[in-house]
C-alpha cells in the first residue's frame, strides 16, 4: 500500500515542476486527495454500498472541487493537476499515467442506463484545461487533447485533438519513455511541429490562387503585347499582397 502511495506521489513530482517534495504533494494537492477518496468510494460501489459511495463522492467533491462518480475506473499514477471543476462520469475508464487538467469533463451523450456512455482513456493520455470528451469511445494511448477542445469521436494513439469540434492532428512524438519524449511532454495538450490541418488546407488554396494570379498576369501581358495596348498590373499586385498577408497570418 505504502509503495503504491509513494509511487503515485513521485509520479506527480516528476510531472509538476512546482512540486518540491512528498510532504507538499501529500498535504496540498487536492487532485491526489480526490483520487484517494475515489478509491474508497469505488470499493464501496463495487461492494453494492452505492448510497454510501455516492455520499463519500459528494464529500470529496465538497472538499476538492473535483467530481468523480464512484463507478468510474481510474488507473495508477493518474494526476489531476489543479483539478478544480473536473467532472468524471460513471462509465469512464482512465488508464495508467494519465494527466487531466482543471475544468475537464469526461461526460456522456446517451441517456440509456447500463451502457457505456463515457470515454475510455488509454495510458499516458493528456487532457488539457477546459476540454470536453463526450461519448463512449476510446482515446488511444499517448494521445493529447488540447485546451477547450470538444472531442466527439475516437482519437488514435499518439495523436492530438484540437478545436470545436475537435480535429485530429497526426502524431509527432516518439512513443518511447526516453528523454526525448519527456522533453516534449505536453503539459497542456500542446505538441511540437504540428500544424492545424484546416490552416494547412487554406495555405494550399492561397498558394494555388497566387500561382493562378501569376499565370493570368502573364497572359494579360502577352495579349497586350500582341494588341499593343497598355496593361494595368496594380490590381493583380494588390491581390497578391493581400493573399501574402493572409498566409503570414495563418503561419502565426
C-alpha positions as CSV (number, residue, x, y, z in Angstrom):
1,X,0.0,0.0,0.0
2,X,2.7,2.5,1.0
3,X,4.8,1.7,-2.1
4,X,1.8,2.3,-4.3
5,X,1.1,5.6,-2.5
6,X,4.6,6.9,-2.9
7,X,4.7,5.7,-6.5
8,X,1.7,8.0,-7.2
9,X,3.3,10.9,-5.3
10,X,6.6,10.5,-7.1
11,X,4.8,10.5,-10.4
12,X,3.2,13.8,-9.6
13,X,6.6,15.3,-8.6
14,X,8.0,14.1,-12.0
15,X,5.2,15.8,-13.9
16,X,4.8,19.0,-11.9
17,X,7.8,21.3,-11.6
18,X,6.0,23.2,-8.8
19,X,6.0,20.1,-6.6
20,X,9.0,20.3,-4.2
21,X,8.7,17.3,-2.0
22,X,6.5,14.4,-1.0
23,X,5.1,16.1,2.1
24,X,3.9,19.1,0.0
25,X,2.2,16.8,-2.5
26,X,0.5,14.6,0.1
27,X,-0.8,17.6,2.1
28,X,-1.5,20.2,-0.6
29,X,-2.6,18.5,-3.8
30,X,-6.4,18.2,-4.0
31,X,-6.2,16.1,-7.2
32,X,-4.3,13.5,-5.2
33,X,-6.9,13.7,-2.4
34,X,-9.7,13.3,-4.9
35,X,-8.2,10.1,-6.3
36,X,-7.6,8.6,-2.9
37,X,-11.2,9.3,-1.8
38,X,-12.4,7.9,-5.1
39,X,-10.5,4.6,-4.4
40,X,-12.6,4.2,-1.3
41,X,-15.9,5.2,-2.8
42,X,-15.2,2.9,-5.8
43,X,-14.5,0.0,-3.5
44,X,-17.8,0.6,-1.6
45,X,-19.6,0.9,-5.0
46,X,-18.4,-2.5,-6.1
47,X,-19.5,-4.0,-2.7
48,X,-23.0,-2.8,-3.5
49,X,-23.0,0.0,-1.0
50,X,-23.9,2.5,-3.7
51,X,-25.6,5.1,-1.5
52,X,-22.6,5.3,0.9
53,X,-20.3,5.5,-2.1
54,X,-22.3,8.4,-3.6
55,X,-22.3,10.3,-0.2
56,X,-18.5,9.9,0.0
57,X,-18.1,11.1,-3.5
58,X,-20.2,14.2,-2.7
59,X,-18.0,14.8,0.4
60,X,-14.9,14.5,-1.8
61,X,-16.4,17.0,-4.3
62,X,-17.1,19.5,-1.5
63,X,-13.5,19.2,-0.2
64,X,-11.6,19.1,-3.5
65,X,-13.9,20.7,-6.1
66,X,-13.5,17.6,-8.2
67,X,-16.5,15.4,-9.1
68,X,-15.8,11.7,-9.7
69,X,-18.6,9.2,-9.9
70,X,-17.9,6.1,-7.7
71,X,-18.4,3.8,-10.7
72,X,-15.6,5.3,-12.7
73,X,-12.4,3.3,-13.1
74,X,-9.1,5.1,-12.5
75,X,-5.7,3.5,-13.2
76,X,-2.4,4.0,-11.4
77,X,-0.4,7.3,-11.2
78,X,-3.3,9.4,-12.6
79,X,-2.6,13.0,-12.0
80,X,-5.5,15.5,-11.7
81,X,-3.4,18.7,-12.0
82,X,-5.0,21.7,-10.2
83,X,-8.2,19.7,-10.6
84,X,-10.9,22.3,-9.9
85,X,-14.0,21.7,-12.0
86,X,-13.1,18.3,-13.3
87,X,-16.1,16.0,-13.8
88,X,-15.7,12.3,-14.5
89,X,-18.8,10.2,-15.3
90,X,-19.9,6.8,-14.2
91,X,-18.7,4.6,-17.0
92,X,-15.4,6.5,-17.6
93,X,-12.2,4.4,-17.6
94,X,-8.9,6.2,-17.2
95,X,-5.6,4.3,-17.9
96,X,-2.3,4.5,-16.1
97,X,-0.2,7.7,-16.1
98,X,-2.9,10.0,-17.5
99,X,-2.8,13.7,-16.8
100,X,-6.0,15.7,-16.5
101,X,-6.2,19.4,-16.0
102,X,-8.7,21.8,-14.5
103,X,-12.2,22.2,-16.0
104,X,-12.1,18.9,-17.9
105,X,-15.4,17.0,-18.4
106,X,-15.3,13.3,-19.3
107,X,-19.0,13.0,-20.0
108,X,-21.7,11.1,-21.8
109,X,-24.0,11.7,-24.7
110,X,-26.5,8.9,-24.0
111,X,-29.4,8.7,-21.6
112,X,-29.6,4.9,-21.7
113,X,-28.8,3.1,-18.4
114,X,-26.4,0.1,-18.4
115,X,-24.5,1.1,-21.5
116,X,-21.0,2.6,-22.0
117,X,-21.8,6.3,-22.0
118,X,-18.5,7.9,-21.1
119,X,-15.0,7.8,-22.7
120,X,-12.1,5.4,-22.1
121,X,-8.7,7.0,-21.9
122,X,-5.7,4.8,-22.7
123,X,-2.3,5.0,-21.0
124,X,-0.4,8.3,-20.8
125,X,-3.2,10.5,-22.2
126,X,-3.1,14.2,-21.5
127,X,-6.4,16.1,-21.4
128,X,-5.9,19.8,-21.2
129,X,-7.7,22.6,-19.3
130,X,-11.3,23.0,-20.2
131,X,-11.5,20.1,-22.7
132,X,-14.7,18.1,-23.0
133,X,-14.5,14.5,-24.1
134,X,-18.1,13.3,-24.6
135,X,-19.2,9.8,-25.6
136,X,-18.4,6.1,-25.1
137,X,-15.4,5.9,-27.4
138,X,-11.7,5.4,-26.8
139,X,-8.8,7.9,-26.6
140,X,-5.7,6.0,-27.6
141,X,-2.5,5.6,-25.6
142,X,-0.4,8.7,-25.5
143,X,-3.0,10.9,-27.2
144,X,-3.3,14.7,-26.4
145,X,-6.4,16.8,-26.1
146,X,-5.8,20.5,-26.4
147,X,-7.3,23.2,-24.2
148,X,-11.1,23.8,-24.6
149,X,-11.4,21.1,-27.3
150,X,-14.7,19.3,-27.7
151,X,-14.0,15.7,-28.6
152,X,-16.9,13.7,-30.0
153,X,-15.1,10.8,-31.7
154,X,-12.2,8.4,-31.2
155,X,-8.7,9.7,-31.1
156,X,-5.9,7.4,-32.4
157,X,-2.9,6.5,-30.2
158,X,-0.3,9.3,-30.1
159,X,-2.5,11.8,-32.0
160,X,-3.5,15.3,-30.9
161,X,-7.1,16.7,-31.0
162,X,-7.8,20.4,-31.1
163,X,-10.7,22.7,-31.8
164,X,-14.5,22.6,-31.6
165,X,-15.5,20.1,-32.7
166,X,-12.0,18.5,-32.2
167,X,-9.9,17.8,-35.3
168,X,-7.4,15.0,-35.3
169,X,-3.7,16.0,-35.9
170,X,-1.1,13.5,-36.9
171,X,1.1,12.1,-34.1
172,X,4.5,13.6,-34.0
173,X,6.0,12.5,-30.7
174,X,8.3,9.5,-30.0
175,X,6.3,6.8,-28.2
176,X,9.1,5.6,-26.0
177,X,9.7,6.7,-22.5
178,X,13.2,8.2,-23.2
179,X,14.5,11.7,-22.6
180,X,13.3,12.9,-25.9
181,X,9.7,12.0,-25.1
182,X,10.0,13.7,-21.7
183,X,11.5,16.8,-23.3
184,X,8.3,17.1,-25.4
185,X,5.8,16.3,-22.6
186,X,2.8,18.4,-23.5
187,X,1.7,20.0,-20.2
188,X,-1.5,21.5,-21.8
189,X,-2.0,19.1,-24.7
190,X,0.3,21.1,-27.0
191,X,2.8,19.2,-29.1
192,X,5.7,20.5,-31.2
193,X,5.8,20.6,-35.1
194,X,2.1,20.1,-35.6
195,X,0.1,22.4,-37.9
196,X,-3.7,22.7,-37.9
197,X,-4.9,20.8,-41.0
198,X,-7.5,23.5,-41.7
199,X,-4.8,26.2,-41.8
200,X,-2.6,24.0,-44.0
201,X,-5.5,23.5,-46.4
202,X,-6.2,27.2,-46.5
203,X,-2.5,27.9,-47.2
204,X,-2.5,25.4,-50.0
205,X,-5.6,27.1,-51.6
206,X,-3.8,30.5,-51.3
207,X,-0.7,29.2,-52.9
208,X,-2.8,27.9,-55.8
209,X,-4.6,31.2,-56.1
210,X,-1.3,33.1,-56.2
211,X,0.0,30.8,-58.9
212,X,-3.1,31.4,-61.0
213,X,-2.8,35.1,-60.5
214,X,0.7,35.0,-61.9
215,X,-0.4,33.0,-64.9
216,X,-3.3,35.4,-65.6
217,X,-1.0,38.4,-65.3
218,X,1.5,36.7,-67.8
219,X,-1.4,36.0,-70.2
220,X,-2.7,39.6,-70.0
221,X,0.8,40.9,-70.7
222,X,1.1,38.6,-73.7
223,X,-2.3,39.7,-75.1
224,X,-1.5,43.4,-74.5
225,X,1.8,43.0,-76.3
226,X,0.1,41.4,-79.3
227,X,-2.6,44.1,-79.4
228,X,-0.3,47.0,-78.5
229,X,-2.5,48.1,-75.5
230,X,-1.2,49.0,-72.1
231,X,-1.9,46.7,-69.1
232,X,-2.7,47.6,-65.5
233,X,-0.8,45.3,-63.1
234,X,-1.7,47.2,-60.0
235,X,-4.8,45.1,-59.4
236,X,-3.0,41.8,-59.5
237,X,-0.2,43.1,-57.3
238,X,-2.7,44.2,-54.7
239,X,-4.4,40.8,-54.8
240,X,-1.0,39.1,-54.3
241,X,-0.1,41.4,-51.5
242,X,-3.4,40.6,-49.7
243,X,-3.0,36.9,-50.2
244,X,0.6,37.0,-48.9
245,X,-0.7,38.9,-45.8
246,X,-3.3,36.1,-45.2
247,X,-0.6,33.5,-45.5
248,X,1.6,35.2,-42.9
249,X,-1.4,35.4,-40.5
250,X,-2.1,31.7,-40.9
251,X,1.5,30.9,-40.0
252,X,1.3,32.7,-36.7
